Amino acid sequence: MEWSIVTQILAAVATAPLSSSSMTPLSCAERCVVVLGGGINGAALARELTLSGVTVAVVDSGDIASGATAWSTRLVHGGLRYLEHGEVSLVRESLAERDRLVRLAPHLVRPLEFYLPVQARWGGLFSAAAGLVGWGTLARAWRGTRGRGAWTVGLGLSLYDLLSVGSAWPRHRMVRAGSGGLPAVDASRFPLAGIYADAQMLFPERFTVELLLDAQQIAAAAGTSFSVHTHSSVRMTKDGMLHITSDRAAGRNTTLRPAALINATGAWVDRTLEHLLPALADDPQPLIGGTQGSHLVVRSPGLREALGESGVYAEADDGRPVFVLPFGPGLVLVGTTDIPFSGDPNDSRTSVAEIAYLCAAVGRLFPLHTPLPEQIQQHYCGVRPLPGPGCSGGSGATPGAITRRHLLVRRPGGPVPIWSIVGGKLTTCRSLAETAAAEVLRCLGLPVLTTSRERPLPGAPAIPATALLASAAASAQQAGLEPAAALQAAAEGVALFGARAPLLLAESGQAGERGKIVRGTSLPVGIVGACVRREWATDLEDVIERRLMLVFAEGLTRGTLEDVAQGLVEAGVLEPEAAAAAVTQCLERLLSRFGRKLDFSKPEPES
Ligand SMILES: Cc1cc2nc3c(=O)[nH]c(=O)nc-3n(C[C@H](O)[C@H](O)[C@H](O)COP(=O)(O)OP(=O)(O)OC[C@H]3O[C@@H](n4cnc5c(N)ncnc54)[C@H](O)[C@@H]3O)c2cc1C
């Protein structure tokens, strides 16, 4: 077994993470590629292509990052459990990317210590070894009921350390439960634990927006063209012309002839192909075999305190992995489930059974803090775009064992070359983009000019945190805020926009009522306009869910929605008479998509 592990590690170093089926070079008069899907993968790929001088148009049928990217567990991790499925090369790639993202986007990706509780000293060793060398059936058969023992966990974490060798990340350690500073997990049930480090990307939505902002900057510097079309649909004619139609403004409709098209629509990949190439729709093998994953956002001071500043990675009763994570100062994020899903990913909803399952998983770890229904602030769920039967590694496995590796698949037919991205993780979006861009450029006969390996995101601070805060506070004051309010706005602004906070806060004073704050937040109303002008936000849902991230704010009220609607009116994208209806629609969505009911019994804070 040891030799197999060594062989796997060596193979991991050499294995290319993407596979593609096309080798034919193509001639192309225009350097124009259309990326369908503005999720984290589509955005990362768009950025990577602009780095090589390509003209890129990104088209999303909804908003930026409105798919799986927003419904994820928000971890940037090597994926410890993928070792048990023999995915050593994927873990190695993910660990390298984890390092890079923490370095290149420190305002959005932060290291997080993890606590892995263990019930016994022994157990799970044979099962883990069988999984590691790819014997999935034996691994399942040998799985005990008490989970992995301390020896197994220690070995797995040692391998994790080994695969991230060369990085400055702390090595794992094994501890006895109950020591100070550690999560107060039930020590009688889990007397031991492994401690290791990974990272958290609190807002992948904002990370994706920044990828696109960077692509825009790269294109502007290179004199090439870059465009983002949200809330838009596409239709392709037989001669390869692509018509982009905006749901919002007819003036934004456009027609172009791309040299290539990338289908980065995640769990919608097969539907998109069916729509683009109906002639090929009878292909029996779907590329995607999605699974639904649900999360709870819990507001329980007791649980938050018991968790401290570490994440807990444990097993639920059925052996599935469950994460209990700090989610800002007052909330806890719990996820996730893994249930086969077919149908429109937009229709996936957290079920009552999933809520009960996740609550029970928390109760198993923290018996005094099983979340009560009233402590569940909201839930959310989405569909993982995992490889389906049309891809190798995508069929026959249990949901948890389906590979998390990404694939670039080119289906024959179509007037222009079309690649589809299948699978992937937040963690590997950049490496996926690098390899996919190289493949697309090669087929278009274009060189790779440079890559994003060492390129920070636009919000990555270049000055110390205190200097950035002071600069953001000065901007907020210029925009009309009192000094104390300006400091609070600066803190909230920096958490969202990083180094871009001073610019956006300064701009917030340009229109409307200067100094007015969005209720339930510290941000000026004028910042909504900055999101419209600079970040492609078009409506209330875009701003609440994916720009200002107020969907998770504990202080979210109807007044918050009204103030953001006012910001949209001031920015000229919402008619004043349509504002009330927009607020009602947003309230309905909060309830139906997130199970979040705003409390109208309390008086609204002063605006
Ligand atoms: C429950 C869950 C937990 C996860 N946890 C993690 C984690 O902790 N860490 C991690 O690294 N990864 C995690 N992942 C995986 C990760 O979130 C996804 O792999 C990743 O977000 C996929 O990004 P994407 O850009 O490929 O797809 P998406 O984010 O789904 O983006 C696809 C986009 O395509 C658009 N679209 C759909 N149809 C069309 C069309 N016809 N034309 C144009 N646009 C279209 C959609 O609106 C959407 O914006 C998780 C995923 C899920 C679901």
PDBQT file of the ligand as one rigid body, heavy atoms in Angstrom, charges set to zero:
ROOT
HETATM    1  C1  LIG A 701     -23.571  22.333  -2.128  1.00  0.00    +0.000 C 
HETATM    2  C2  LIG A 701     -22.253  22.690  -2.731  1.00  0.00    +0.000 A 
HETATM    3  C3  LIG A 701     -21.139  22.841  -1.925  1.00  0.00    +0.000 A 
HETATM    4  C4  LIG A 701     -19.912  23.166  -2.496  1.00  0.00    +0.000 A 
HETATM    5  N1  LIG A 701     -18.857  23.443  -1.683  1.00  0.00    +0.000 NA
HETATM    6  C5  LIG A 701     -17.659  23.772  -2.217  1.00  0.00    +0.000 A 
HETATM    7  C6  LIG A 701     -16.587  24.146  -1.382  1.00  0.00    +0.000 A 
HETATM    8  O1  LIG A 701     -16.718  24.279  -0.168  1.00  0.00    +0.000 OA
HETATM    9  N2  LIG A 701     -15.390  24.394  -1.955  1.00  0.00    +0.000 N 
HETATM   10  C7  LIG A 701     -15.210  24.309  -3.294  1.00  0.00    +0.000 A 
HETATM   11  O2  LIG A 701     -14.077  24.502  -3.740  1.00  0.00    +0.000 OA
HETATM   12  N3  LIG A 701     -16.221  24.007  -4.129  1.00  0.00    +0.000 NA
HETATM   13  C8  LIG A 701     -17.449  23.749  -3.623  1.00  0.00    +0.000 A 
HETATM   14  N4  LIG A 701     -18.512  23.465  -4.429  1.00  0.00    +0.000 N 
HETATM   15  C9  LIG A 701     -18.299  23.403  -5.873  1.00  0.00    +0.000 C 
HETATM   16  C10 LIG A 701     -18.359  24.762  -6.519  1.00  0.00    +0.000 C 
HETATM   17  O3  LIG A 701     -19.283  25.606  -5.899  1.00  0.00    +0.000 OA
HETATM   18  C11 LIG A 701     -18.767  24.622  -7.974  1.00  0.00    +0.000 C 
HETATM   19  O4  LIG A 701     -18.061  23.594  -8.590  1.00  0.00    +0.000 OA
HETATM   20  C12 LIG A 701     -18.494  25.898  -8.733  1.00  0.00    +0.000 C 
HETATM   21  O5  LIG A 701     -19.113  26.988  -8.097  1.00  0.00    +0.000 OA
HETATM   22  C13 LIG A 701     -19.004  25.771 -10.142  1.00  0.00    +0.000 C 
HETATM   23  O6  LIG A 701     -18.843  27.015 -10.764  1.00  0.00    +0.000 OA
HETATM   24  P1  LIG A 701     -19.315  27.200 -12.249  1.00  0.00    +0.000 P 
HETATM   25  O7  LIG A 701     -18.890  28.545 -12.653  1.00  0.00    +0.000 OA
HETATM   26  O8  LIG A 701     -18.811  26.069 -13.076  1.00  0.00    +0.000 OA
HETATM   27  O9  LIG A 701     -20.896  27.028 -12.205  1.00  0.00    +0.000 OA
HETATM   28  P2  LIG A 701     -22.017  27.990 -11.590  1.00  0.00    +0.000 P 
HETATM   29  O10 LIG A 701     -21.535  28.752 -10.441  1.00  0.00    +0.000 OA
HETATM   30  O11 LIG A 701     -23.225  27.155 -11.410  1.00  0.00    +0.000 OA
HETATM   31  O12 LIG A 701     -22.265  29.031 -12.759  1.00  0.00    +0.000 OA
HETATM   32  C14 LIG A 701     -22.985  28.709 -13.912  1.00  0.00    +0.000 C 
HETATM   33  C15 LIG A 701     -23.638  29.978 -14.437  1.00  0.00    +0.000 C 
HETATM   34  O13 LIG A 701     -24.227  29.678 -15.693  1.00  0.00    +0.000 OA
HETATM   35  C16 LIG A 701     -25.417  30.436 -15.817  1.00  0.00    +0.000 C 
HETATM   36  N5  LIG A 701     -26.251  29.827 -16.852  1.00  0.00    +0.000 N 
HETATM   37  C17 LIG A 701     -27.051  28.741 -16.792  1.00  0.00    +0.000 A 
HETATM   38  N6  LIG A 701     -27.585  28.477 -17.999  1.00  0.00    +0.000 NA
HETATM   39  C18 LIG A 701     -27.113  29.405 -18.858  1.00  0.00    +0.000 A 
HETATM   40  C19 LIG A 701     -27.264  29.640 -20.252  1.00  0.00    +0.000 A 
HETATM   41  N7  LIG A 701     -28.007  28.854 -21.022  1.00  0.00    +0.000 N 
HETATM   42  N8  LIG A 701     -26.632  30.692 -20.808  1.00  0.00    +0.000 NA
HETATM   43  C20 LIG A 701     -25.842  31.522 -20.044  1.00  0.00    +0.000 A 
HETATM   44  N9  LIG A 701     -25.657  31.322 -18.721  1.00  0.00    +0.000 NA
HETATM   45  C21 LIG A 701     -26.257  30.272 -18.137  1.00  0.00    +0.000 A 
HETATM   46  C22 LIG A 701     -26.018  30.426 -14.431  1.00  0.00    +0.000 C 
HETATM   47  O14 LIG A 701     -26.871  31.526 -14.234  1.00  0.00    +0.000 OA
HETATM   48  C23 LIG A 701     -24.760  30.500 -13.552  1.00  0.00    +0.000 C 
HETATM   49  O15 LIG A 701     -24.469  31.841 -13.175  1.00  0.00    +0.000 OA
HETATM   50  C24 LIG A 701     -19.778  23.240  -3.898  1.00  0.00    +0.000 A 
HETATM   51  C25 LIG A 701     -20.914  23.128  -4.707  1.00  0.00    +0.000 A 
HETATM   52  C26 LIG A 701     -22.152  22.901  -4.128  1.00  0.00    +0.000 A 
HETATM   53  C27 LIG A 701     -23.376  22.883  -4.983  1.00  0.00    +0.000 C 
ENDROOT
TORSDOF 0
